[in-house]
Amino acid sequence: MFGAHRLPVFGALPTSYFQSGGLNDIRVRDMTWDRVSPMKHEVNKDSDRPNPLNGHAVSHKGTVIGLSAILLWGFMAGLVRIVADNFGATLGSALIYTVGGMLLLVVRKPAPISEYPRKYLLVGGVMFVLYEAFISLAIGLASTSVQSLEVSLVNYLWPTLLVLMTAAFSHKKGAVWRALPGAVIATIGVSLAVGGEDFDVNVALQNIVSNPLPYLMAFAGAFIWAIYATVAPSMSNGYDGTTVFFYCVAVTLWIIHFVSGQGLPVQAPSVWGFVAVFICALSIAGGYACWGYGMLHGNMETLALGSYATPILSTASGTVLLGVALGAPFWVGVILVVAGSLINVWIDKRATKHTA
């Protein structure tokens, strides 16, 4: 996910979401999605249930909205490439996040900064910005197209790390070991789908030795994003800082662009280049908006498993937009990703039956 929260793609939302803390501490969210107002003994009639992972109520609609982020992110890779070809890597990224921030500000105006928990703003914001900056720099520091592909593969470790961290934070006995077999199979599938026939392990190892920094940054970014998605909901106190964080990323990318000295593109960008900026901003900003909402109101275990589809959809849409055919390794990878996810679901359900 390129530097991998609200747009009018959400549809109808439930009128209230509560955080569980016993009958004396039920709190219902109003329709601003940001402010949490105390209510006495008021129970949501929707099929919400407490989430042991991070303490919030799990809504099916929240999970669906979170999963829609994966669909939106799926269009990202090809569009980012088109933007980079027209504006350059650093300027294109800065433009995408600037336009995306404007879209979020219009449709998802954040609450006053003073209302956000300071820990969430500081820790969550730093992790959000670091992930985006690390991925952008990692791709920029890759010296060849082959290294760019390999760096992308390292970045796509985040779904596996997210699945394992979600299992670890679920406080279920043996959850990590149960998630491991499916995670390994799905990760192999992602490598095949994204790497394709051109991926060579020996060449990749040589590239890592000769130019380790982009690979280290990509891995650090994947690790940071998995941690952010796991711990941010428990720090947020019901607030979604996506819009604020998005603007911080935009400012960071503009700083990177000016420091890099790349300046303006040599040739004037095409009309399609400007259209691609807007569509890409819509895809990325909308994806983060949906994911942020899903983290607060959805089932993180389901979202973690669903995240395996991100690199698959991203590769598929990229090949279509860039006019490249999908080879046999892609489809084998898709099968392995689906198989790994189903194995995780099956093992988890089996364990739940035995403990019930």
N, C-alpha and C positions, 0 to 999 in steps of 0.2 A: 504494500500500500504505500502510495506516495504521500509523502508528506504532505497511511493513513492518515455538530452535534446540534432553526426549525423552518422548514419551508412548507408551503401549502400542500405537501404530499401526505400529511398525516391523516386526513379524513376526520371522521367524528371521533371524539375522545370521551372516555368515561367522565362523569361529572365530579368524581372524587377519588382520591387515592389516599390511603392511610398508612401511617407507619405504626407497626405493632410495638406496644410496650406495656401490655396488660390493659384491662378494661379502664383503668384510671388514667391511661396515657395514650388514648387513641387520638391521632391528629389527622385532619382531613385537608387535602390540598384543594385550594380554590382553582378556578379556571385560568389563573395567570401562570400556572405551572411553577411559579417561583416562590410565592409566599406560602408558608405553612401556618394555618390558623387552628388553634385548639378548639376542639368540640367535645362535648360531654357524651360519652357512651353512644356515639353514633356509629353504626356499622354499615359498611359499604355493601350494597346488595349485589354488586358485581361479583364475579367469581375470583376475587382477590384472595390471596393467602400469604402469610408471612414468608419471607425469603430468608432462610437461615444463613445465606451467604453474606448479606450485608444489611439485614434488618428491615428492608422495606417491603411493602406489599407487592406481590407479583400479580401483574395484570396480563391477560392473554393479549390484549391490544397493545400493551407496552412491549411485549415480546415481538409481536408482528412488526411494530414500528421499528424496533431495533434491527430486525432482520432485513427490513427494507433498505437499511444503510448499505448492506452488502450488495444489493442490486445497483444502487446508485454508484458505489465505489467501483463496480465492475466496468463502468464506462470510462474510468479515469485514465488508464495507462495509454490508450491510443490517443486520447484528447491531449494529454500532457505532452506527448511526443510531437503532435502537430503544433501546439503552442510553442514548444522549445525550438522547433524548426523555424518558426516565424519570428520569435522575439529573443531567442537565446535562453539558455537554461535558467540563469539567475533572474533575469528580467521577467521571463515568462512566469516563473513561480511567484514572484512578488506581485505581478498583475493578477494572477489567479486568486491569491489569498486576499488581495485588496478588494476585488469585485465580490468575492465570496463573503467577506466581512460586511460589505454594504448590504448584500442580500439578507444576511442574518439580522442586521440592525433594523431593517425594514419590517421583516416578518417575525422576528424573535428578539424584541428589545429586552436587554438584560435588566435585572433589578439593580438598584443603586449598589455600588461597590461596597459601601459600608455594611450592607445587610449580609454579604457573603461571609462564611466562616474564614478567618484569616489563614488557618492551616490549609484549607482547601484551595484558596487562591494562590498561596505560596507554593505548596508542594505540588498540587495538581497542575497549576499553571506552568511551573518549571518543567515538569515531566512532559506536558503537552508540547511546549515550545521546543524542548530538547529533542523530542522524537522527530518533529518536522525538520528541524535544523540538521540533525544528524543524517537523516535520509537524503535531504537535498545535497548536503556536502559530500556524502558518500558516493552518490551518483556522479557528482561533478568531479570528484577525485579519481574516479575510475578512468584509467588511461586508454582503454580500448572498449569496443562494443561488447566483446566477450566478457570483460571484467564488469561492465554495466549489468549484463545478464546475471552474472554470478552474485553481484551485490544485491540485486533484486531477490534472488533466491534466499540469500541470508536474511533479508528483511522479512521474507514470507515465513520465517520461523515463528512470527508472532502468534498466528493461530494456535500452533502446537504449545507454545509457552503459555498462552492464555488458557487453553484447556487444562493444562497441568496445574497452573496457579489457581484456577477456579476450583479444581478438585481439592487442592491443598487447603484453601480458605473455606471450603464447605463444612469442615469439621466432621466429615463422615469418615469413619474408620476404614483405612485401606483404599480411599477414593483415588489417590494418586496412582497406586499400582493397578487399579482397575482401568484407569484412563490411559495408561501407558501403551498397551498393545495397539489400540485403535489409533493413538496419536502417532506412533511410529509408522504404521501403514499409511495413514493419511499424509504424513510428511514426505514419505517416498513418492506418493502420488503427486503431491505438489511439485516436487523436484522434476518429475517426468513431464508434467503438464507445462510447467514454465520453462524448464531447460530444453526440452525437446531433444532432437537428434544431435544438436550441436554441443550439448553439455558433455564435458570430459573431466572426470574426477582428477586425473593426473595433471591436466593442464590447470585446473582450478587450484590445486595445491601449489603449483609453481607460481601462479599469479598471486596467491596469498602471501607467499614468502617474499616475492619481489616488490609487492605493493600492499602491505598489510593494513594500512590506515583505513581505507574505505570499507574493508570487510569488518574491521573492529567496530567502526562507527555504525554500520548497518546492523550488526549483532546487538550492540548497545541500544540502538533505537528499537529493535524488536523487543528486547527485554524491558525497556522503559515503557513501551506501549502496553505490554501485557500487564505490568504492574499497575499502570494508570487505570486500565479498564477494570482491574480487580479491586483496587482499594479506594478509588475516587468516590464511588457511591457512599461509602461509610463516612467519608470526610465532608461530604457536600451538604449534609443536613437538609436535603431536598432541593438545593439550588443547583442549577445547571449553568456552568460558567463558559459554555462553548463559545458564545459570541465574544466574550472578553478575551478568551484564550486565542481565538481566531485572529483578532486584531493584533495581539502580541506576536503571533507567528508572522503576520504581514509585515510588521515593523522590523522584525528580525531578518526577514528575507530581503527587505529593502537595504538594510545595513550590509548584509552579505553581498548584495549586488554592487553597491557603491564601493565597498572595500575591494572587491575583486577587480574593479576597473574595466569591466566588460562594456559598459556604456550602452548606447543605442544600437539596434541592428543595422548592419551595413545596407541592406536592401529594405525598402518599405514593406511592412507586413501586408499580406493579402487580406481581402475581406473575410475569407474563410478563417484566417488566423484570429481576427477579432471575434468572430462568432464562436470559434473554439474556446477562446478565453472565457466567454460568458457561460457556455454550456459546461465547460470543465469546472468553473467556479460553482455552478449550480449543482453539479454532481458531487463535488468534494464537500461543499458547505452543507448541502442537503444530507449527505451521508453522515457527517459528523453530528448534525442536529438530531437525526434519527437515532444514531448510536448513543448519543448522550441521554436521550429520553429513554431508550431501551435499558441503559445501565441503571437508571433511577427507578424504573417501573416494571421492567421485564425480568425474565428468568435468565440469569447470567450463564448458567450451565448450557441452556439451549443456544444462547447467543454465541458462546464460545465454540460449540460444535458447528454452528452455522457459518462461523468466520472462515472455515476451511474453503468455502465457496468463493471467497474474495479473490485469491490468486487465479482460480479457474476462470471466473467470469472476466477478470481483468485481462487475462491472456487471450481469451476468446474474442472479446470486443476489440482488443488491440489489433489482433490479426485481421479482423474484418475491416476495421477503419483504415488499416495500413495496407490492405490488399494482399495479405500473406495467408497461404493455405495452412490449415491445421493438419498436422501429421499424426501417424499412429500413436507415438508416445503421449500426445495430449490426451487421447481418448482412453488409453491405458491408465494414465494418471487420474483422469476423472473417475474411472471405475474404482481405483484404489482409495481415492478420497471418500467416495460414497461408502465403500466397504469399511474403511476405518471409522467413519462416523457412526455407521450402523452397529459396528462391534461395540463401540463405546456405549451406545444407547442400550443394546442388549445386555451387556455386562452390568450396567447400572440398574436396569430393571430387575435383573435376576438377583442382584445383591439386595435390592429393596424388598423383594418377595421373601427372601430368607430372614431378613431382620424384622419384617412386619409381624 
